[in-house]
Amino acid sequence: MYRSIFLTSLSIAVLAPQTASAAAGQKICTRHSTIILEPGEKAEVNGAGSSGVELLISGPAGQWIFADYNGLSAPGAGDVQVASTRAQAIVRRGHLPQIYVVYSKASRLIEGKQLTAFISGLYLDRQPLAKPRIKGNDADKAVWSRVLLGQTSACDLRWAPGQGLLK
């Protein structure tokens, strides 16, 4: 799939799809975070730019988008915090419940902006995925609980700008 997406100030360039098959618990590290894939899931670089990367994760339970970049706006009216750990808070967007934002609780700034990640059952242009895993309900915890914001060590695969997912 080739396309170009623009969201706020994040410009994601068109890339040839690059995939990685998952073994149980395989860790994919992106620029600022790690996601843990379930058995049978595959990660595909769906777009990338200087500010981060968008991965399309596909597996037996459905598809979801993970975007690693910083500087998403603070939670707004209608947004609901669904979980909180010592290191991060997970917020479901009120206007589109199939979108979650993971906020770092640390005062860590990346390029002058607060570290954040995006999880969705929609493409960044808000078009629905073919078989969305994220539906805006409590079952979504099985996905957002596998995001390790701000952690980028002990990776099975790592995203490298211009190179895709590397071992």
N, C-alpha and C positions, 0 to 999 in steps of 0.2 A: 504494500500500500504506500503510495507516494502522495504527500500533501504537505502543505505549509500551514502553520497555525500561529495565531497571534493572540496572546492573553496578557492584559495590562502591558507591562513593559517587557515581557518575555517574548522574544522572537525565537521560534523553533524552526530550524532549517530542515529541508527535505533530506532524508537519508534512505538508502537502500535498507530494507529490513534485515536485521541481524538477530538470530535467535540462539537460545541456549536451553537445552532440556534440563529438567530438574530431577535431582535425586532427593530423597527424603531430607528435608532440612537444608537444602542448598541455599547458600547466602549469595545474594547479588548486591554488590556495593556500587553505589552511584557516586555522584560528586560529594554529597554531604551526608548520605544515609545508607542504610542497608535494609533490604527486604529479604524475608525468609520464604522461599517457595514451598508449596505443598507438593507431594509426589504427583507426578503427571503434569505439573504446570510448566509452561515455557514462557520465557521472557523475550520480548522482541523490542528492539529500539524502534520507537515509533516517531521520534523526532528529537532533535538536540540542538543546542545553541550554546552561546558563551555563558548563559546563566544557569543551565541545567539540562536535564534529560527527561524525556517522557518514555516510559516503558508500557507496552501492552502485554499484560499477563493473561495467558489463556490456559485453561485446564478443564478437567471433567466437570467441575462445578460452575464454570462460566468464565467470563472475561472481566478484567478490571484494568484501570489505568493507574499507574503510579507516576507522579511527576515530582522530581527533586529539584527544587529551586527555592530561593529565598525571597522574602519580601511580600508575601500575601497580606492583604489587609487584616486588621484585627477583627475578632468576631463582632458581628453586628446584630441589630435587632432581629429576632427570630431565630438566630443561630443557637444551637443547643450543645452544651458540653456533654459528651457521652462517656468520657473516661478521663482519668488523670493518674499519672504516675509521678514518681519523684522527678523525672526528667522531661516529661512531655504531657500536653493536654490534647485530646482529640475532640474536635468540634464538628458537628453535622450542620451543614448550611441550611438555614430555614427556607430559603427561596428555592433550593434544589436539594432535597434530602438525599439524593444519590451522590452527593459530594461531601467529602470529609477533608478537613485541613488538620494537619498535625503541627502543633506549635511547640517549639522548644521553651521550656521554663527557665533555662539558663539565660543569662543576659548576654549570651554569645551572639555577636553580630558577624555576618558574612557580607563582605563588601558594603558595610554600613547598614544592612537590613537584618531583621530578625530571621533566624533560621526557621523554615517551614517546609512542609511537603504536602502533596495533594493526592487524594485517593478518590476514584470516581467510577461509577457505572456508566458514565457518559464520556465521549471524547471531549477534549478541551473546548471544542467549538459547540458543545452541548448537544451533539447528535448522539442518540443512544447506541450503545454497543450491540452487536448481534445477539449475544447471550449474556446480559450483564450479571455479574456476581454481586455487585453492590446494588441494593434495592432500597436503602433508606430505613432499614429496620434493625432490630437487635442481632440478627444473624450476621450482620456486617462485621461484628467483632472478630469473626474468624479471619477477616482480612486485615483490618487496621491494627490488630494486636501483633501482627508480624512485621510492622514497620519499626525500625530502630533508628530514630532521628538522631543525627549527629554522630553516629557510629560508622566507621569505615575500615574496620580491621577484621582479620580472619575471614576473608572473602573466598568463595569458590570461583566467582567471576567478578570482574570489576569493569565498570564502564570507563572508557578512555575517550576523550573528545577526538573526533575524527577517525577513531578506530573501532568503535562499538564495544561489545562485551568480550573481554579477554580473560584467559585463565591466569 
